[in-house]
Amino acid sequence: MATIEEYNENPLETLGKDIQMIDNDIIISANNDFSVIKFKNNLSQAIKNRLQTILNEMELHPEYGSKLSLLLGKPRDEILKSEIASEIRFTLMQEPRIQEILNVNIEYLADEKDTVKIKLEVLPIDTVVPMNMVYQLFL
């Protein structure tokens, strides 16, 4: 949580900071401490973590996560694209640092039959500049 002084200095402080992770591994900095990720990069990491976590997986936070895993094995068609987009929108509306979800675009990758590319455009809180990210979902 940002203090009033931190927010006044940089409004993006409301997007927070956290330990940086890549492929679910904690990153250690050059000085042997946890590497920290901040602001929009932190929100991007939080979005990815929320989408990758199965709903009810976290016992103390059963409302955290998504139902994307329930879509595994379904035929790759327009209905599945719609289901993925709908679940992403529902899941990300639970993220308090997102003011609005502007766009969710789902693409099937021709050379990777078990992967979809997700392009997201969200408007973080306390900003007027949208944030874009690309996320790959393995079905």
Phi and psi restraints in degrees (value plus and minus 20) as a CYANA .aco file:
   2 ALA   PHI    -102.5   -62.5
   2 ALA   PSI     123.3   163.3
   3 THR   PHI     -99.1   -59.1
   3 THR   PSI     146.4   186.4
   4 ILE   PHI     -81.8   -41.8
   4 ILE   PSI     -59.6   -19.6
   5 GLU   PHI     -83.7   -43.7
   5 GLU   PSI     -64.4   -24.4
   6 GLU   PHI     -83.6   -43.6
   6 GLU   PSI     -61.7   -21.7
   7 TYR   PHI     -84.0   -44.0
   7 TYR   PSI     -63.8   -23.8
   8 ASN   PHI     -82.6   -42.6
   8 ASN   PSI     -53.9   -13.9
   9 GLU   PHI     -93.7   -53.7
   9 GLU   PSI     -59.5   -19.5
  10 ASN   PHI    -170.0  -130.0
  10 ASN   PSI      84.3   124.3
  11 PRO   PHI     -77.1   -37.1
  11 PRO   PSI     -42.0    -2.0
  12 LEU   PHI     -90.6   -50.6
  12 LEU   PSI     -28.5    11.5
  13 GLU   PHI     -74.9   -34.9
  13 GLU   PSI     -47.8    -7.8
  14 THR   PHI     -85.8   -45.8
  14 THR   PSI     -36.5     3.5
  15 LEU   PHI    -102.2   -62.2
  15 LEU   PSI     -29.1    10.9
  16 GLY   PHI      59.4    99.4
  16 GLY   PSI    -196.7  -156.7
  17 LYS   PHI    -165.5  -125.5
  17 LYS   PSI     136.1   176.1
  18 ASP   PHI    -177.5  -137.5
  18 ASP   PSI     155.4   195.4
  19 ILE   PHI     -91.1   -51.1
  19 ILE   PSI     112.3   152.3
  20 GLN   PHI     -95.8   -55.8
  20 GLN   PSI     117.0   157.0
  21 MET   PHI    -152.1  -112.1
  21 MET   PSI     122.0   162.0
  22 ILE   PHI    -149.4  -109.4
  22 ILE   PSI     104.5   144.5
  23 ASP   PHI      31.6    71.6
  23 ASP   PSI      23.1    63.1
  24 ASN   PHI      46.5    86.5
  24 ASN   PSI      -4.1    35.9
  25 ASP   PHI    -128.8   -88.8
  25 ASP   PSI     114.4   154.4
  26 ILE   PHI     -91.0   -51.0
  26 ILE   PSI     115.0   155.0
  27 ILE   PHI    -114.5   -74.5
  27 ILE   PSI     112.0   152.0
  28 ILE   PHI    -123.0   -83.0
  28 ILE   PSI     114.3   154.3
  29 SER   PHI     -98.2   -58.2
  29 SER   PSI     154.7   194.7
  30 ALA   PHI     -82.4   -42.4
  30 ALA   PSI     -45.8    -5.8
  31 ASN   PHI    -116.2   -76.2
  31 ASN   PSI       5.1    45.1
  32 ASN   PHI      38.7    78.7
  32 ASN   PSI      18.3    58.3
  33 ASP   PHI    -144.2  -104.2
  33 ASP   PSI     148.7   188.7
  34 PHE   PHI     -82.6   -42.6
  34 PHE   PSI     115.5   155.5
  35 SER   PHI     -97.7   -57.7
  35 SER   PSI     118.5   158.5
  36 VAL   PHI    -128.5   -88.5
  36 VAL   PSI     121.3   161.3
  37 ILE   PHI    -137.4   -97.4
  37 ILE   PSI     118.5   158.5
  38 LYS   PHI    -150.6  -110.6
  38 LYS   PSI     139.7   179.7
  39 PHE   PHI      36.3    76.3
  39 PHE   PSI    -147.5  -107.5
  40 LYS   PHI     -83.9   -43.9
  40 LYS   PSI     -53.4   -13.4
  41 ASN   PHI     -84.9   -44.9
  41 ASN   PSI     -56.7   -16.7
  42 ASN   PHI     -86.6   -46.6
  42 ASN   PSI     -62.4   -22.4
  43 LEU   PHI     -83.4   -43.4
  43 LEU   PSI     -60.9   -20.9
  44 SER   PHI     -80.1   -40.1
  44 SER   PSI     -64.5   -24.5
  45 GLN   PHI     -83.8   -43.8
  45 GLN   PSI     -59.9   -19.9
  46 ALA   PHI     -85.4   -45.4
  46 ALA   PSI     -58.3   -18.3
  47 ILE   PHI     -82.7   -42.7
  47 ILE   PSI     -68.4   -28.4
  48 LYS   PHI     -80.1   -40.1
  48 LYS   PSI     -64.9   -24.9
  49 ASN   PHI     -82.5   -42.5
  49 ASN   PSI     -61.8   -21.8
  50 ARG   PHI     -84.9   -44.9
  50 ARG   PSI     -61.6   -21.6
  51 LEU   PHI     -89.6   -49.6
  51 LEU   PSI     -53.2   -13.2
  52 GLN   PHI     -99.5   -59.5
  52 GLN   PSI     -40.6    -0.6
  53 THR   PHI    -103.0   -63.0
  53 THR   PSI     111.7   151.7
  54 ILE   PHI     -95.2   -55.2
  54 ILE   PSI     112.5   152.5
  55 LEU   PHI     -73.6   -33.6
  55 LEU   PSI     114.1   154.1
  56 ASN   PHI      56.6    96.6
  56 ASN   PSI     -16.7    23.3
  57 GLU   PHI     -87.2   -47.2
  57 GLU   PSI     -55.4   -15.4
  58 MET   PHI    -113.2   -73.2
  58 MET   PSI      89.6   129.6
  59 GLU   PHI     -76.7   -36.7
  59 GLU   PSI     -60.1   -20.1
  60 LEU   PHI    -103.4   -63.4
  60 LEU   PSI     -29.9    10.1
  61 HIS   PHI    -156.1  -116.1
  61 HIS   PSI      47.9    87.9
  62 PRO   PHI     -84.6   -44.6
  62 PRO   PSI     -38.6     1.4
  63 GLU   PHI    -105.6   -65.6
  63 GLU   PSI     -26.8    13.2
  64 TYR   PHI    -107.4   -67.4
  64 TYR   PSI     115.1   155.1
  65 GLY   PHI      99.8   139.8
  65 GLY   PSI    -191.0  -151.0
  66 SER   PHI    -154.8  -114.8
  66 SER   PSI     150.3   190.3
  67 LYS   PHI    -122.3   -82.3
  67 LYS   PSI      -0.9    39.1
  68 LEU   PHI     -79.0   -39.0
  68 LEU   PSI     -50.8   -10.8
  69 SER   PHI     -83.8   -43.8
  69 SER   PSI     -43.2    -3.2
  70 LEU   PHI     -91.9   -51.9
  70 LEU   PSI     -31.7     8.3
  71 LEU   PHI    -112.4   -72.4
  71 LEU   PSI     -20.8    19.2
  72 LEU   PHI     -79.0   -39.0
  72 LEU   PSI     115.4   155.4
  73 GLY   PHI      63.6   103.6
  73 GLY   PSI     -22.0    18.0
  74 LYS   PHI     -97.1   -57.1
  74 LYS   PSI     133.9   173.9
  75 PRO   PHI     -82.3   -42.3
  75 PRO   PSI     120.1   160.1
  76 ARG   PHI     -98.5   -58.5
  76 ARG   PSI      78.2   118.2
  77 ASP   PHI    -165.0  -125.0
  77 ASP   PSI    -194.7  -154.7
  78 GLU   PHI     -87.2   -47.2
  78 GLU   PSI     -50.4   -10.4
  79 ILE   PHI     -84.3   -44.3
  79 ILE   PSI     -64.2   -24.2
  80 LEU   PHI     -83.7   -43.7
  80 LEU   PSI     -61.5   -21.5
  81 LYS   PHI     -76.5   -36.5
  81 LYS   PSI     -64.7   -24.7
  82 SER   PHI     -84.3   -44.3
  82 SER   PSI     -61.4   -21.4
  83 GLU   PHI     -84.3   -44.3
  83 GLU   PSI     -61.9   -21.9
  84 ILE   PHI     -83.5   -43.5
  84 ILE   PSI     -68.4   -28.4
  85 ALA   PHI     -80.8   -40.8
  85 ALA   PSI     -62.2   -22.2
  86 SER   PHI     -84.0   -44.0
  86 SER   PSI     -64.3   -24.3
  87 GLU   PHI     -86.2   -46.2
  87 GLU   PSI     -58.8   -18.8
  88 ILE   PHI     -83.7   -43.7
  88 ILE   PSI     -65.9   -25.9
  89 ARG   PHI     -79.3   -39.3
  89 ARG   PSI     -66.6   -26.6
  90 PHE   PHI     -81.7   -41.7
  90 PHE   PSI     -65.9   -25.9
  91 THR   PHI     -83.8   -43.8
  91 THR   PSI     -65.3   -25.3
  92 LEU   PHI     -93.2   -53.2
  92 LEU   PSI     -40.1    -0.1
  93 MET   PHI     -90.1   -50.1
  93 MET   PSI     -33.5     6.5
  94 GLN   PHI    -101.1   -61.1
  94 GLN   PSI     -34.0     6.0
  95 GLU   PHI    -101.7   -61.7
  95 GLU   PSI      92.5   132.5
  96 PRO   PHI     -86.3   -46.3
  96 PRO   PSI     -35.3     4.7
  97 ARG   PHI    -108.6   -68.6
  97 ARG   PSI     -18.4    21.6
  98 ILE   PHI    -125.7   -85.7
  98 ILE   PSI     101.7   141.7
  99 GLN   PHI    -101.6   -61.6
  99 GLN   PSI     -61.0   -21.0
 100 GLU   PHI    -175.7  -135.7
 100 GLU   PSI     123.8   163.8
 101 ILE   PHI    -118.8   -78.8
 101 ILE   PSI      92.9   132.9
 102 LEU   PHI    -107.1   -67.1
 102 LEU   PSI     -55.8   -15.8
 103 ASN   PHI    -178.5  -138.5
 103 ASN   PSI     120.2   160.2
 104 VAL   PHI    -152.0  -112.0
 104 VAL   PSI      95.6   135.6
 105 ASN   PHI    -138.5   -98.5
 105 ASN   PSI     107.0   147.0
 106 ILE   PHI    -131.3   -91.3
 106 ILE   PSI     109.9   149.9
 107 GLU   PHI    -148.1  -108.1
 107 GLU   PSI     118.3   158.3
 108 TYR   PHI    -106.4   -66.4
 108 TYR   PSI     118.8   158.8
 109 LEU   PHI    -114.2   -74.2
 109 LEU   PSI     102.0   142.0
 110 ALA   PHI     -82.3   -42.3
 110 ALA   PSI     -58.7   -18.7
 111 ASP   PHI    -107.5   -67.5
 111 ASP   PSI     -27.0    13.0
 112 GLU   PHI    -149.7  -109.7
 112 GLU   PSI      77.6   117.6
 113 LYS   PHI     -87.6   -47.6
 113 LYS   PSI     -40.0     0.0
 114 ASP   PHI    -125.4   -85.4
 114 ASP   PSI      -3.8    36.2
 115 THR   PHI    -150.8  -110.8
 115 THR   PSI     120.7   160.7
 116 VAL   PHI    -142.5  -102.5
 116 VAL   PSI     126.0   166.0
 117 LYS   PHI    -119.1   -79.1
 117 LYS   PSI     109.4   149.4
 118 ILE   PHI    -135.2   -95.2
 118 ILE   PSI     102.3   142.3
 119 LYS   PHI    -127.3   -87.3
 119 LYS   PSI     102.8   142.8
 120 LEU   PHI    -135.1   -95.1
 120 LEU   PSI     123.3   163.3
 121 GLU   PHI    -151.4  -111.4
 121 GLU   PSI      95.4   135.4
 122 VAL   PHI    -145.6  -105.6
 122 VAL   PSI     136.4   176.4
 123 LEU   PHI    -128.7   -88.7
 123 LEU   PSI      88.3   128.3
 124 PRO   PHI     -86.9   -46.9
 124 PRO   PSI     140.0   180.0
 125 ILE   PHI     -83.9   -43.9
 125 ILE   PSI     135.5   175.5
 126 ASP   PHI      38.0    78.0
 126 ASP   PSI       9.8    49.8
 127 THR   PHI    -169.0  -129.0
 127 THR   PSI     139.3   179.3
 128 VAL   PHI    -133.4   -93.4
 128 VAL   PSI     -19.0    21.0
 129 VAL   PHI    -120.5   -80.5
 129 VAL   PSI      97.3   137.3
 130 PRO   PHI     -84.7   -44.7
 130 PRO   PSI     137.3   177.3
 131 MET   PHI    -138.1   -98.1
 131 MET   PSI     112.9   152.9
 132 ASN   PHI    -131.7   -91.7
 132 ASN   PSI     125.6   165.6
 133 MET   PHI    -171.8  -131.8
 133 MET   PSI     134.3   174.3
 134 VAL   PHI    -137.6   -97.6
 134 VAL   PSI     113.8   153.8
 135 TYR   PHI    -153.6  -113.6
 135 TYR   PSI     118.1   158.1
 136 GLN   PHI    -126.2   -86.2
 136 GLN   PSI     112.3   152.3
 137 LEU   PHI    -131.8   -91.8
 137 LEU   PSI     108.9   148.9
 138 PHE   PHI    -117.4   -77.4
 138 PHE   PSI      96.4   136.4
